[in-house]
Amino acid sequence: MSDLQETEENLTKKKKVELDLTLTSLLNEIRSQRKAVEVVLGNPEFHPDWNNVRISTFTVRDGIILANPVLTRLFADAEPIIHDFQDKLSRLRIKISRILTNLDNKEHLTADYDIGVEYDLSKQFLILLKVIKNMTIWTSEVQDSWVAYHITRKELAMSGQLLRSVDKAMFLDRGRSLAVWDCKMAGDIRSMLNTILFKYIALEDMLVRASGAVHQNTDPGLWKLYT
């Protein structure tokens, strides 16, 4: 082996080590947050008693129907998670973009998957960037739905008839609508957290596969869902 070939081989090994360290750091960050979401989903408040949600709909103070206390607790746990997910996606996008920038197009590490399509490392990271973009859009839509929930709930609660007869509210169409609206959002919040959990699992798997591809591991894992 010539000195030039040996130098090029050492440079390639160095790039692999650097890439491995970067991917391992990203993987540990995603894995840690995924475990945190699992803990929150295991809390009793994320398995609410639906009758309790309905009863808590009509909490009145000083002539005003207050926010449902059950939903208030759910939002208190869910909001930091989705904001953190947004932050994680932003940091991940920046780091993956830097990896793509640093990859030498002349030194692609290729792998032939069973599905018969040739992938290289840069293509995998481009797919990952698209996945991150779609997840970011979904996260924004979730928060839009929360805003819509609060606005609609306020409109439904602005009823003199409900305030005059809170005990009979569940026998009124508007009162029932309000209770159903709260139950729907309680279910949506739980579904949202389960979806975030799946997205963390997907990101974790994709980073593991990308790390494996550096060493010519050909198992596509969850990449099949996004290609």
Disulfide bonds with the S-S distance in Angstrom:
none
